[in-house]
Amino acid sequence: MKKLAVTTAVIAGFLAASLSASAQYRVDESEVQAILEAADSAETPVVITLEQALKIGLSENVSVKVADMEIERTGFAKKGTYASLFPQIDASGSFQRTIKKQVMYMDFDMSALGGAMGGGAAGGEGAPEGGEGTTLPDGVQMPEGTPDAGASSNGGGFEVGRWNNFSAGLSASMPLVNAQLWQSLKISGLDVELAVEKARSSRLDMVTQVKNAFYSALMAKEAFDVYKQVYENAMQNLAETQKKYDVQKASEMELIRAKTTVANAIPNVYNAESSVILALWQLKAVLGVDLDMNLDVAGKLSDHAEQMLYDIKENEDVTLDRNTTMKQLAIQAEMLAETIKVQKYANIPSLAMMFNYSMNAMTNDFNFSEYRWTPYSVVGFSLSIPIFAGGKRYHQIRQAQNQYDQVQLQTLNTERQLKIAIRSNLATMETSMKSYYAAQDAVASAQKGYDITEASYKVGRSTLIELNDAQLALTQSRLAESQAILNFLTAKTQLEQTLGQDFIEE
């Protein structure tokens, strides 16, 4: 057995290997689809390696797909924010039907109005006639009950406007000076960056789940093999005991004990077999594939035991520089810092340019070909100077500053918790390494003890009880060896996720 100096920095050895993770886990869609198609129709299980499982997860896992869609969504939002810098052009149209016309009152004699319109004195040629139904030029109609032209100047009025009013226009506006808008563009960019980091976090989490599920499936298969071996040994011992009993070299009690040992071994085999099925279902669920696909895992836990052979003493490599939670908090803090600036910039004047062009027509009928369309257009600048808003802008700045301070405190607390998690994982890895080496010795001793006891039992020098005790010790030592490897791999996988070293985006 190789002797290693176990230190609290045992994980530094796999950091260099993780730097090539982007190449190692680059997804080949054709390869993934070929595996899935084969597993979907195969009668025998399609055996996949850990690397293939990771590739399938990166391609099919729902969380990864949702995270990628979120990146796309924030990209659209960013482009929408940039669109605010361009002119905003809108077309409009309207139709209004007058139900009751407005009445206008004039502070002069209606006869004078009539004379002016007709080019002479009241009652002269061309003068409008007052009274009910009298129509003035250009659609000005005297309302019913209005006094005649000679009435008092404030005694009546006349209706204005026409029954139909059509309007169509084009308007455009563009910000020229708007510090708040410019600053919001930076926040949109940071929002995309945060979505990318969250997607990386989803991949890290998925890789961790796939590895743990893969290792658990290997552990379940090894436990099944151990209990199956126990059952086979019990059957051999029963056969040997039966032979002895038949020649009266073993008592009936020994035969009963041998049968009881076989009966006790059967449920363990069934439970172990069920655990294998459940572990494979869990793996397929994490991968995001159909649970009915005929997949199996390749290798044994002992194939991964070489990962425990590290003797690294540099503690400085264990950092949180790539931890996804810390990166997300840093981006959120930066976004809130920019938000504070946005709220402060609300006190700065803004300038915008505007243009409007419209066509109007007022008629009493629907003879469109004879409509007289009147154009109207205007161009100008709009200056907005914030003066007083009841303290609203001041309190918005304080609110943003408060949120920024909260994130800073959360960052400090998260960093402490992550460092505790790192130390806990390191301690688990160290304990697992020690347990593994102890279990190796135990397995070798237990196997030798079982072989000796089995040979002694065949010649009648050992009892069945001693043989069962030797079998139990061998079973426990084998399971302890596998469990130590699983504990180490699980802690190592969790540590890799904490350090952000398990997956590096391209």
Order of alpha helices (4+ residues) and beta strands (2+ residues): alpha-alpha-alpha-beta-alpha-alpha-beta-beta-alpha-beta-beta-alpha-alpha-beta-alpha-beta-beta-alpha-alpha
